């Protein structure tokens, strides 16, 4: 069973980690005074590591300057608290001269993906999501993104015909319904490891994580280029689709893997639709 509680209030992985770090700091030092001196920001960013979902925080280095203490000592104290309270969510590593690395565990990543499939925060079934309404000027370059969204919708309809999933009735004539069966996508195998092992799958997951991070907690130093974000996500989806089949032999020999890959298609459709309609101001095509 996925740990839904931990991700229920934090659609973005970055937001989830940030809240844990903030909690650790609150018992370690005077957080308010530290943050007020540092413009209310804890340094935290997502790594470009293509093999895992990794976040890096330099908060210990930040504190070492303001408190005149060793950064490694501070990092170890923070990591000890985090490991005791959320060690099943992240693998925590200390890297000299004082960085804290957070590697997302497979069960939490599965829970996060399930949340996207269920349409939490994304408006995947035609309902308005919770990520704002900023519009972007229409661009002729967005057809590839619309095409990727339409491909996702086509795959979902085919999956329903093949009885891999069951969708409820959509709220609008132009939208697809939400998945009602299976109630939970089999993301994990019997060893609690993610079934989506192919590099193309993980690249797509990493793009989804980045986009949702940008939606929930954009970098205050600059605005997000939503057109570029949508294009990057659609390109990652196309690479995934070219390398990770759902039907044929995969469906026969490994139906759980087939459903997990389909779940990734559904999660992608949810995020692409939101980007197209709420951020870019263009229609999210459901068929071509």
N, C-alpha and C positions, 0 to 999 in steps of 0.2 A: 504493500500500500504506500502510495506516495505521501511525502510529508507536506501536505498542502498548507498547514498552519504557518510554516515559516515563510512561505512566499505569498500568502493571501493578501497581505497589506503592502507588498513591494513587488510591483510588476517588473521593475528593472533590477537586474542582478547588482548593478553598481549601488543602487539605493539600499538594497538589502545589506551589502557589505558595509556601506557607510553607516547605517544604523547600528550595526554591531560594533564598529570601531568607536563610534560616538559613545555607546554604552560603556565600553571598556575604559575610555578616557574619563568618563564621569566618576569612576571609582578610583582612578589613578591620580588625577590632578584636578585643578580648577578649570574645567572645560570652558566655561563661559569667558573667563579672562584670557585664556589662550586663543580661543576663536576670535575674540574681539580684536586682539592684536594682529591676527592673521587673516583679517577680512572674512571671517566666518566660514573659512574653507579648510577642510581636511584634505591634504593631497592624496588623490586616489585616481588611478587611471587603468584602463584595460590594455594589456599587452597585446602585441601583434603575433604572439605565439600561435602557430597554426595547428598545434597538436593538443592543445588544452585551453580551457577558459581560465585565464590567469589575470589577476588584478594585482597591482603593485601600489603600496602606500609608503610615502616618505614621512609619515607623521612623526616617527621617532626622531628623525633628523631635524624636523621642525621644532620638536620639543627640546632637543638637546641644545639648540642654540638659545632658546628662551630661558631654559632652566639650568644651563651650564652643567649638563650631566652627559654621561657616555651614551651615545645613540644605541649601541647594541644592548646595553643594560635596559634601556627604556623599551626597546623593541621586544626583548624577551619577556618583560613584565606584561606588556600588552598582549603578546602572543599567548602567554600562559592563561590569562583570563579568557581570551577568545577560544582557545582549545578546550577549556573546561566547559564552556557554555554553548559553543557551536562547532565543535570538532567534527561532528558528523556532516556538516554542511560544506566545510572547506578543509583542505590540507594546507596548513599554515607553515611557512618556512621563513627563517631569518637569513637575510643575505647582506654581507658587509657592503658598505659601512654602517648599515642600520635600516635597510629596507625590509618591509614585511610583505611577503608574497601570499596571495590567497588563490588556491587552485580549487575550482568548483568540483564537488564530488558528483558522481553520476546520478545518485538518487535525487539530489536537489535539482540538477539540470533536467532530469525527467519530470519532476514536479513543475518546473518552470515551463517546459514545453507543453505539458498538459494544460496549464493555465491559458496559454495562447490558443490551443485547440478549442478550449471551452469558450473562447471569445472574451476573456476577462481583460478589459482595457483596450480591446482592439476594434470593437464594433464589427466583428466578422460576419454577422448575419444581417447586417443592415441597420443595427442600432448604433447610435452615436457612442463612440468610445470616450475615454477620459483623458485624452492627450492633447486637448486644445484644438483651436480652429484656425491657426495661421495658414493663410493661403500663399501659394507660390505662383508666379507667372507661368502660364501654359507654355510648353515647349514642344517642338516637333520631334525632339529626341526622345520623348517619353513613350513613343509607340512600343518600343521594346519592353518597357515596364508593363504597359497595358497588355501586351501579348503574353508576357509571363503570367500575369494575373489570370488571363483567360485560359491559359494552359492549366493552371492550378484548378480552376473551376471545372474544366473538361475532365481532368483526372478524378476529381471528386464525384462528378456525375457518373463516370464509368465505374468507379469503386462501388457506388450505390447499386448500380445495375448488376455488378458481380457479387453483391452481398458481402463485400468487405467491410462496409460501414452502412449505417442508416442515418439519414438526415431528417430533421423535423421540417415542418412547413415553414418557409421564410416569411418574414413580416412584410416584405415588399416583393413585387414581381421581378425586380432586377437583382435580387440577392439570393444567395444560397442559404439553406438552413444550417443550424448547428448540428454537430454529431451527437446522436442520442444512443448509438450502439456502434462499437463497444463503449461502455461507460468510461473506461480508461484505456488509453492506447498502451499496448505492451512495450514500453520503451526499454525496459530492463530485462535481462535474461535471468536465469535461476541463480546466478552468482551476483546479482544486483549490479551488473555492468551494462552500460548502454549498448543496445544492439547496433546502433548506427556507427559502425567502426570505419567505414570508408572515408578517405580524406575529403572527398567531395561533400559528403554528408556533414562532416565537422566544419568545413568551410562555410556551409550554409548556416549551420547553427551559430557559428561565431558572428556572421553578419546579422542574424536576427537579434542576438544579444546586443550588438553594437547599436543597431537602430532603436531598439526599445530603450537602451540607456540614453540615447540622444533625445528620445521623446520624453522620457520621465525626468531626466536631470541633465539638460544641455549644458555645455561648457559656457560659463558666464563670460569667458574671455572673448567669445565670438559666436556668431550665429551659425546654425547648422545649415549646410547646403543640402536641402531635402531632395533636390533633383539628383545630385550625385549619390546620395544615400540610397535612393530608390533604384537607380541604375546599377549600383554595386550589388544590391540585394537580388535584382532580377538576373544579373550575370551569374551570381553564385547559384541561383536556382537552376539556370540552364545547364551549368556544369554538373550539378547534382543529377538532373534528369537524364543527361547523356551517359552517366556512369552508374547510376543506381536504379535498377529496374524494379518494378512493383509486381508485374504480372508474369505469366509464363512459368518457367521453372522455379523462380523465387517463390511465387504464390503457392506452388505445389509442395516444394520441399521445406520451405521456411515461412509459413503464413504469418508468424509473429513479426518477422523481419519485414515482410510485405506491408503489414499494418503500421509498423513503426515508421517506415519510409513514407507511407501515405499520411501519417500524422504530421510529418515534417512538411509535406505539401500543404496540408490544411493550415498549419501555423504560418507558413509563408503567405498563403492567400490572405489570411487575416491581416497581417502586417502590411502587405502590398496594397490591399484595398484602402486601409486607413491612410497610408502615405499618398495614394493617388487622389482620394476624394477630400481628405481633410487638410493635407499639407500642400498638395500641388494643384488642387482645384480642377482636376480633370476626372472624367467618367471612368470608373473601373469596369472595363469590359468583362462580361462573363462568358462571351463566346465571340468568335471571329467570323 
